Amino acid sequence: MMAYSEDHIALAAEYALGTLDADERAQVETMMSVDKDFTAIVVAWEHKLGALNQMVGSVEPRPELWEKIRVAVGHTTQQAPIALPESAPPAGFVALEPPVTTADASNVIRLAANARRWRMIATATSAIAAALVVMIGVGASMPDLLPDSIRLKPQLQVAQTKAPPAARPSAQYVALLQKDGGGPAFILTVDEATRNFTVRKVGASAEAGSSFELWLISDKLPKPRSLGVIGGGDFTSRPVLASYDADMVKSATYAVTVEQAGGSADGNPHSAPIFVGKLIETVPPPR
């Protein structure tokens, strides 16, 4: 015999008590038609509860009650009074010995009532959950259909973002490249952070077939290092100083020589420096 849950056993007991509605009775009868073990449970409950019928005496309704019933169902003619059946066990019911006591009957009735209450609570909980799902769906897609009291209120969240720190200006250095204390021929500007330099032509112009070339001279180097040919425009910018030490860049001497067109071919200066200068700080770094 297979194991049955408490709900199945309670359903069988309620069927035997006659407290099920029509749909539930049809469900039990369908189970009985296909499951002999479940049928045996129902029959066992009928045997246990059969003695309850003997404990209940017959009660004759008052005559006026029958008259009201006839009027309600449309029968106004006098009919023979309906007699309730004698308090004998229904056909097929066999009382077991010893008879069921009043305490046992109370326990059975309480069990059936609890089972009914559990099913009602489960049904109500499922209905509430389904209603909540519908309300949430409607509130998300069509909030105007809901009353103001239960309409979902939009949650405003203020996102705080930190502005990126402003770029700190780097120190700037400048050198006036001039000859023998005369007016500047070139102005050399160097950015300390990037070590990019810019040469601005002020009062010098190369002769035809020659070029001005800029050199870095330092006692830390065995010989002058070429920083390239100064172009024919007003400004010439290059990033070549990034490969040199920062202290060397700030302490070096910068010189301009006259070379063949296109600059020195062997990386060495071929004339004495014409314009010379050293860097001085013009914009100090932030503190």
C-alpha positions in Angstrom: 0.0 0.0 0.0 1.4 3.3 -1.0 2.0 6.1 1.5 -0.5 9.0 1.5 0.0 12.5 2.8 -2.0 14.0 5.6 -4.0 16.0 3.1 -5.1 12.8 1.3 -6.1 11.2 4.6 -8.0 14.3 5.8 -9.8 14.4 2.4 -10.9 10.8 2.8 -12.2 11.6 6.4 -14.1 14.6 5.1 -15.7 12.5 2.4 -16.8 10.0 5.0 -18.2 12.9 7.1 -20.0 14.4 4.1 -18.4 17.9 4.6 -17.0 18.2 1.1 -18.5 20.3 -1.7 -19.6 18.8 -5.0 -16.3 19.3 -6.8 -14.3 17.9 -3.9 -16.6 14.8 -3.7 -16.1 14.3 -7.4 -12.4 14.5 -7.0 -12.4 11.9 -4.2 -14.7 9.6 -6.2 -12.4 9.8 -9.2 -9.4 8.9 -7.0 -11.4 5.9 -5.6 -12.2 4.6 -9.1 -8.6 4.4 -10.0 -6.9 3.7 -6.7 -8.0 0.7 -4.6 -5.7 1.7 -1.7 -7.3 5.1 -1.4 -10.7 3.5 -1.6 -9.7 1.3 1.4 -8.8 4.5 3.4 -12.2 6.0 2.6 -14.0 2.8 3.7 -12.0 2.6 6.9 -13.1 6.1 7.7 -16.7 5.2 7.0 -16.4 2.3 9.4 -14.9 4.5 12.1 -17.4 7.3 11.7 -20.4 5.0 11.2 -21.0 4.9 15.0 -21.4 8.7 15.0 -24.7 8.3 13.3 -26.0 6.2 16.2 -25.0 8.9 18.6 -27.3 11.5 16.9 -31.0 11.5 17.7 -33.6 12.4 15.1 -35.1 15.9 15.3 -38.4 16.7 13.8 -38.6 20.2 12.2 -41.4 22.5 13.3 -44.4 22.5 10.9 -44.0 26.2 10.0 -40.4 25.5 8.8 -41.8 23.0 6.2 -44.4 25.5 5.1 -41.7 28.1 4.5 -39.6 25.5 2.5 -42.7 24.7 0.3 -43.3 28.3 -0.4 -39.6 28.9 -1.2 -39.6 26.0 -3.8 -43.0 26.9 -5.2 -45.2 24.2 -3.6 -48.2 25.7 -1.8 -50.3 22.6 -1.6 -50.3 20.6 1.5 -48.0 17.7 1.4 -47.3 14.9 3.7 -44.7 15.8 6.3 -41.2 14.6 5.4 -39.8 12.3 8.0 -36.1 12.1 8.7 -34.6 8.7 8.4 -34.2 6.7 11.6 -30.8 7.0 13.2 -29.6 3.7 11.7 -26.2 3.3 10.0 -26.3 3.9 6.3 -26.3 0.8 4.0 -22.9 -0.7 3.8 -21.7 0.8 7.1 -20.6 -1.6 9.8 -19.9 -0.4 13.3 -16.6 -1.6 14.7 -16.3 -2.9 18.2 -15.7 -1.2 20.5 -17.8 1.8 19.3 -16.1 5.1 18.7 -16.1 7.3 21.8 -17.2 10.9 21.9 -13.5 12.0 22.4 -12.5 10.0 19.2 -15.3 11.6 17.3 -14.3 15.1 18.4 -10.7 14.4 17.3 -11.9 13.3 13.9 -14.1 16.3 13.4 -11.3 18.6 14.5 -8.9 16.9 12.1 -11.3 17.4 9.2 -11.9 21.0 10.2 -8.1 21.7 10.3 -7.6 20.1 7.0 -10.3 22.3 5.4 -8.8 25.4 7.1 -5.3 24.5 5.8 -6.5 24.2 2.2 -8.4 27.5 2.5 -5.3 29.3 3.8 -3.2 27.8 1.0 -5.8 28.9 -1.6 -6.0 32.4 -0.1 -2.2 32.8 0.0 -1.9 31.7 -3.7 -4.6 34.3 -4.6 -2.8 37.1 -2.7 0.5 36.2 -4.3 -1.0 36.2 -7.8 -2.6 39.6 -7.1 0.7 41.0 -6.0 2.4 39.8 -9.2 -0.3 41.4 -11.3 0.0 44.7 -9.3 3.8 44.7 -9.7 3.5 44.1 -13.4 0.9 46.8 -13.9 2.8 49.2 -11.8 5.9 48.7 -13.9 4.3 48.9 -17.3 1.1 50.9 -16.8 1.4 52.8 -13.5 -1.5 55.2 -14.4 -4.0 52.3 -14.1 -3.3 52.0 -10.3 -4.7 54.3 -7.6 -2.4 56.9 -6.2 -2.4 55.2 -2.8 -0.7 52.0 -4.1 1.1 53.4 -7.1 4.8 52.7 -7.0 6.7 55.9 -6.4 9.8 56.5 -8.4 12.9 56.4 -6.3 15.3 59.3 -7.1 18.9 58.6 -6.5 21.5 61.3 -6.7 24.7 60.1 -8.1 27.7 62.0 -6.9 30.7 62.1 -9.2 34.0 63.5 -8.4 35.5 65.8 -11.0 38.9 64.8 -12.1 41.7 66.8 -10.4 42.8 69.7 -12.5 46.0 69.3 -14.2 48.7 71.0 -12.2 50.9 73.3 -14.2 54.5 72.3 -14.5 57.5 74.6 -14.1 58.6 76.5 -17.2 62.1 77.4 -18.1 63.4 79.9 -20.7 66.8 80.7 -22.2 67.7 83.8 -24.3 70.1 82.6 -26.9 72.2 85.6 -27.8 75.7 86.7 -28.9 78.1 88.7 -26.7 75.3 90.3 -24.6 73.5 91.6 -27.7 69.9 91.2 -28.4 68.4 87.7 -28.3 68.4 85.8 -31.6 66.4 82.9 -30.3 64.1 82.2 -27.2 64.3 78.6 -25.9 61.3 77.5 -23.7 61.4 74.1 -21.9 58.5 72.4 -20.0 59.8 70.6 -16.9 57.2 67.9 -16.9 57.4 66.8 -20.5 60.8 68.3 -21.3 59.5 69.4 -24.6 61.2 72.5 -25.9 60.2 75.2 -28.3 62.6 77.6 -30.1 61.3 80.9 -31.2 63.2 82.8 -33.9 63.6 86.5 -32.9 66.4 88.3 -34.7 68.4 85.7 -36.6 68.3 84.4 -40.2 70.5 81.8 -41.8 72.4 82.5 -44.9 71.6 80.6 -48.1 73.0 77.1 -48.1 73.3 76.9 -44.3 71.2 76.0 -41.3 71.1 76.9 -37.6 71.5 73.9 -35.4 70.8 73.7 -31.6 73.2 71.9 -29.2 73.1 70.8 -25.6 76.4 71.3 -23.8 77.0 69.7 -20.4 80.1 68.7 -18.3 78.2 65.3 -17.8 78.5 64.6 -21.5 81.7 63.9 -23.5 80.7 66.2 -26.3 77.9 68.5 -27.3 74.6 66.7 -28.3 72.6 67.9 -31.3 69.0 68.8 -30.6 68.3 69.2 -34.3 68.1 71.9 -36.9 66.1 75.0 -36.2 63.4 75.3 -38.8 62.8 78.2 -41.1 59.5 79.2 -39.4 59.1 81.3 -36.3 58.7 78.3 -34.0 60.4 74.9 -33.8 59.2 72.4 -31.3 60.7 69.0 -30.4 60.4 66.4 -27.6 64.1 65.2 -27.7 65.0 66.5 -24.2 62.8 63.7 -22.6 65.8 61.3 -23.0 68.0 63.5 -20.8 68.2 63.8 -17.0 66.0 66.6 -15.6 68.9 68.2 -13.7 71.1 68.1 -16.8 68.4 69.7 -18.8 68.1 72.6 -16.3 71.8 73.1 -15.8 73.1 72.7 -19.4 74.2 75.4 -21.8 72.3 75.7 -25.1 74.2 76.9 -28.2 73.4 77.5 -31.8 75.9 76.9 -34.6 75.9 77.5 -38.3 76.0 74.2 -40.2 75.6 73.1 -43.8 72.1 73.0 -45.1 70.2 70.3 -43.3 72.5 70.3 -40.3 75.7 68.5 -39.3 76.2 65.2 -41.1 78.4 63.5 -38.4 76.7 64.7 -35.2 79.5 67.1 -34.4 79.4 71.0 -34.5 81.5 72.5 -37.3 81.6 76.1 -36.2 82.0 77.9 -32.9 78.8 78.6 -31.1 77.2 81.9 -32.3 74.3 82.2 -29.9 74.5 80.9 -26.3 72.2 80.9 -23.3 71.2 79.0 -20.1 67.7 78.2 -18.8 66.1 80.2 -16.0 62.9 79.4 -14.2 60.0 81.6 -15.3 57.0 79.8 -13.8 57.8 77.8 -10.6 56.2 74.4 -10.0 53.1 74.3 -7.7 53.8 73.8 -4.0 
